[in-house]
């Protein structure tokens, strides 16, 4: 399970290294389950979602700018597309981590999950 503190590009690079190491060890990379934790905020107002993520990252990690580096946020379509990018980068499973308004976020995520 890839850490939530890595952006999609960094995760993709790490997947490439991992697959190379598995091949070198004589293991089938396709048989190795790879997942990624994703901090996420689904909101029709992407500015509001970004601001709230920044507040949370500031309070939790002391680094509000980390939200922009590692999170997925925006309207449902944007979030779906960015989650698809994570899957394209090598994840076979996603651990979605909303950090505020959890019940509402879970309802929005269920709708997105049906489209992936």
C-alpha positions as a Markdown table, in Angstrom:
| # | Residue | x | y | z |
|---|---|---|---|---|
| 1 | Unk | 0.0 | 0.0 | 0.0 |
| 2 | Unk | 1.6 | 3.2 | -1.2 |
| 3 | Unk | 1.7 | 6.0 | 1.3 |
| 4 | Unk | -0.7 | 8.9 | 1.0 |
| 5 | Unk | 2.2 | 11.3 | 1.3 |
| 6 | Unk | 3.3 | 10.5 | -2.3 |
| 7 | Unk | 1.7 | 12.2 | -5.3 |
| 8 | Unk | 0.7 | 10.1 | -8.3 |
| 9 | Unk | 3.9 | 10.8 | -10.3 |
| 10 | Unk | 6.1 | 9.7 | -7.4 |
| 11 | Unk | 3.9 | 6.7 | -6.8 |
| 12 | Unk | 4.2 | 5.7 | -10.5 |
| 13 | Unk | 8.0 | 5.9 | -10.2 |
| 14 | Unk | 8.0 | 3.8 | -7.1 |
| 15 | Unk | 5.8 | 1.2 | -8.8 |
| 16 | Unk | 8.3 | 0.9 | -11.6 |
| 17 | Unk | 11.1 | 0.4 | -9.1 |
| 18 | Unk | 9.1 | -2.2 | -7.2 |
| 19 | Unk | 8.2 | -4.1 | -10.4 |
| 20 | Unk | 11.9 | -4.2 | -11.4 |
| 21 | Unk | 12.9 | -5.5 | -8.0 |
| 22 | Unk | 10.2 | -8.2 | -8.2 |
| 23 | Unk | 11.4 | -9.2 | -11.7 |
| 24 | Unk | 15.0 | -9.3 | -10.4 |
| 25 | Unk | 13.9 | -11.6 | -7.6 |
| 26 | Unk | 12.2 | -14.0 | -10.1 |
| 27 | Unk | 8.7 | -13.0 | -9.0 |
| 28 | Unk | 5.8 | -12.1 | -11.3 |
| 29 | Unk | 5.1 | -8.3 | -10.8 |
| 30 | Unk | 1.6 | -8.8 | -12.1 |
| 31 | Unk | 0.8 | -11.1 | -9.2 |
| 32 | Unk | 2.0 | -8.6 | -6.6 |
| 33 | Unk | -0.9 | -6.6 | -5.2 |
| 34 | Unk | -0.2 | -2.8 | -5.2 |
| 35 | Unk | -2.5 | -0.3 | -3.5 |
| 36 | Unk | -2.4 | 3.4 | -2.8 |
| 37 | Unk | -3.8 | 5.6 | -0.1 |
| 38 | Unk | -5.4 | 8.7 | -1.5 |
| 39 | Unk | -6.5 | 11.8 | 0.5 |
| 40 | Unk | -9.6 | 13.0 | -1.2 |
| 41 | Unk | -12.2 | 15.7 | -1.1 |
| 42 | Unk | -15.2 | 15.7 | -3.5 |
| 43 | Unk | -16.9 | 19.1 | -3.8 |
| 44 | Unk | -18.6 | 21.0 | -6.6 |
| 45 | Unk | -16.4 | 23.9 | -5.5 |
| 46 | Unk | -12.8 | 22.8 | -6.0 |
| 47 | Unk | -11.5 | 25.9 | -4.3 |
| 48 | Unk | -13.4 | 25.1 | -1.1 |
| 49 | Unk | -12.2 | 21.5 | -1.2 |
| 50 | Unk | -8.6 | 22.6 | -1.7 |
| 51 | Unk | -8.8 | 25.1 | 1.2 |
| 52 | Unk | -10.3 | 22.5 | 3.5 |
| 53 | Unk | -7.7 | 20.0 | 2.6 |
| 54 | Unk | -5.0 | 22.6 | 3.2 |
| 55 | Unk | -6.4 | 23.4 | 6.6 |
| 56 | Unk | -6.4 | 19.7 | 7.6 |
| 57 | Unk | -2.9 | 19.1 | 6.3 |
| 58 | Unk | -1.8 | 22.2 | 8.2 |
| 59 | Unk | -3.3 | 21.0 | 11.4 |
| 60 | Unk | -2.3 | 17.3 | 11.1 |
| 61 | Unk | 1.1 | 17.5 | 9.4 |
| 62 | Unk | 2.0 | 21.2 | 9.9 |
| 63 | Unk | 2.3 | 21.5 | 6.1 |
| 64 | Unk | -0.8 | 22.9 | 4.4 |
| 65 | Unk | 1.0 | 22.9 | 1.0 |
| 66 | Unk | 1.2 | 19.0 | 1.2 |
| 67 | Unk | -2.5 | 18.9 | 0.3 |
| 68 | Unk | -1.8 | 20.2 | -3.2 |
| 69 | Unk | 1.1 | 17.8 | -3.7 |
| 70 | Unk | -0.7 | 14.5 | -2.7 |
| 71 | Unk | -4.5 | 14.9 | -2.6 |
| 72 | Unk | -7.3 | 14.4 | -5.1 |
| 73 | Unk | -10.0 | 17.0 | -4.9 |
| 74 | Unk | -12.6 | 18.7 | -7.0 |
| 75 | Unk | -16.0 | 17.8 | -8.5 |
| 76 | Unk | -17.0 | 14.2 | -9.0 |
| 77 | Unk | -15.7 | 13.9 | -12.6 |
| 78 | Unk | -12.3 | 15.5 | -11.7 |
| 79 | Unk | -11.9 | 13.2 | -8.7 |
| 80 | Unk | -12.9 | 10.2 | -10.8 |
| 81 | Unk | -10.3 | 11.1 | -13.5 |
| 82 | Unk | -7.5 | 11.7 | -10.9 |
| 83 | Unk | -8.3 | 8.4 | -9.2 |
| 84 | Unk | -8.2 | 6.7 | -12.7 |
| 85 | Unk | -4.7 | 8.3 | -13.0 |
| 86 | Unk | -3.6 | 6.5 | -9.8 |
| 87 | Unk | -4.9 | 3.2 | -11.1 |
| 88 | Unk | -3.1 | 3.8 | -14.4 |
| 89 | Unk | 0.1 | 4.5 | -12.4 |
| 90 | Unk | -0.1 | 0.9 | -11.1 |
| 91 | Unk | -2.5 | 0.7 | -8.2 |
| 92 | Unk | -4.9 | -2.2 | -8.2 |
| 93 | Unk | -6.7 | -1.0 | -5.1 |
| 94 | Unk | -7.3 | 2.4 | -3.5 |
| 95 | Unk | -7.7 | 3.3 | 0.1 |
| 96 | Unk | -9.7 | 6.5 | 0.0 |
| 97 | Unk | -9.2 | 8.8 | 2.9 |
| 98 | Unk | -11.6 | 11.8 | 3.2 |
| 99 | Unk | -10.4 | 14.0 | 6.1 |
| 100 | Unk | -13.5 | 16.1 | 6.7 |
| 101 | Unk | -17.3 | 15.8 | 6.4 |
| 102 | Unk | -16.8 | 12.0 | 6.3 |
| 103 | Unk | -20.4 | 10.9 | 5.9 |
| 104 | Unk | -21.1 | 13.2 | 3.0 |
| 105 | Unk | -17.7 | 12.4 | 1.4 |
| 106 | Unk | -18.5 | 8.7 | 1.6 |
| 107 | Unk | -21.8 | 9.1 | -0.2 |
| 108 | Unk | -20.0 | 11.1 | -3.0 |
| 109 | Unk | -17.2 | 8.5 | -3.1 |
| 110 | Unk | -19.7 | 5.6 | -3.5 |
| 111 | Unk | -21.1 | 7.4 | -6.6 |
| 112 | Unk | -17.6 | 7.8 | -8.1 |
| 113 | Unk | -16.6 | 4.2 | -7.3 |
| 114 | Unk | -19.4 | 2.9 | -9.5 |
| 115 | Unk | -17.7 | 4.6 | -12.5 |
| 116 | Unk | -14.2 | 3.4 | -12.1 |
